[in-house]
Amino acid sequence: MSAYVTLINFTDQGIRAAKDTVKRARAAAQAAEAAGGRFIGVWWLLGPYDEIVIAEAPDDETATRFALAIGMQGNVRTTTMRAFSEEEMERIVQGLP
């Protein structure tokens, strides 16, 4: 499975319901599993972002669909990045001249 790092910020709606953030994260993890992926971990942050999620999904389309579905709920805005394992990066750089 492919790995993804998602940086999360609360929207105005999300911060007003901050007391439910753990419950929402658990529900998101269950939804990820139902879509064929899994959360490796969720952490709440100090600084410019409110949360970070490390997750796996079978492909980019599934990860994008999931991020869009979460964003449509209106509580968070996400920035998702594809992450490459050491083994994946080794294969990638083998193709360099």
N, C-alpha and C positions, 0 to 999 in steps of 0.2 A: 504494500500500500504506500501511497505517497504521503509525505508529511507536510503540514501547514502550520505556520505561526500566524495567529490573528491578534492584532492589537485592537483594543476596544475602548471606546469612549461612550459614556452615558449621554443620551439626549436629555432635553429638559424633562420629558416624560419619564425617562429612566431614572433620573436623579430624584424626582419626586417620589418614586417608588423604590428607593434604594434599599429599604428594609427587605424587599423581596429578591434582591440580587442573587443570593445563594440558591433560592428556590428556582429562579429562572435559569441559572447555570446548570442545575441538575436536570431540569426539563430539556435544556438544549443538548446535554450529553445523551439523554435518552433518545432524542430525535436524531442525533448523529448516528447512534447505533442502529436505529430503525432504517436509516438511509444507507447502511453498510459501512459506516466509518466508526471512529471511536475517539473520545477525548483522552489524551495522555495526561493532561493536567490543566487546571484553571488556577490562576493566581490573580489576586487583586493587588493593585499597584499604587504607589505614591509617585507623583510626577505628572508628565503630560498625558499619560494614558491611565485608564481606570482598571483595566483588566488585560490579561494576556491568556490566550488559549493555545495550547499545543495539541494538535489533532492529526489523525490519519483519515484518509478517504481513498476510495479505490481509484479515483481519477479527478482531474481538474473540474470537469463538468459537475460532478457530485459535490465537490467542495464549494464551487461557485453557487450552485442551487441552494445549498444549505446556508451559506452566508447571506444570500438574498432573502431567504425565508426568515432568517433571524432578524435582519434589518427591517423587513416589512412589519414586524411587530411594533416598531417605533420606540423601543427602549434604548437601543444602542446603535452606534455607527461603527463599522468595522474596516480594518485594513488588513487584508490577508495576503500572505507571502508564501510561495512554495519553498519548502526547505529540502535540501539534498543531504542524504546521509554520506558518510565517508565512502562507502562502497559505490554509491551513485556518482559521487564526484570523481572517484578514481576512473570509472568508465568514461565520464565526460572528458576528462583531461587526456585520456589515452588517445583521443581523436585529434588532439592538437598537433600542429606541424612541429 
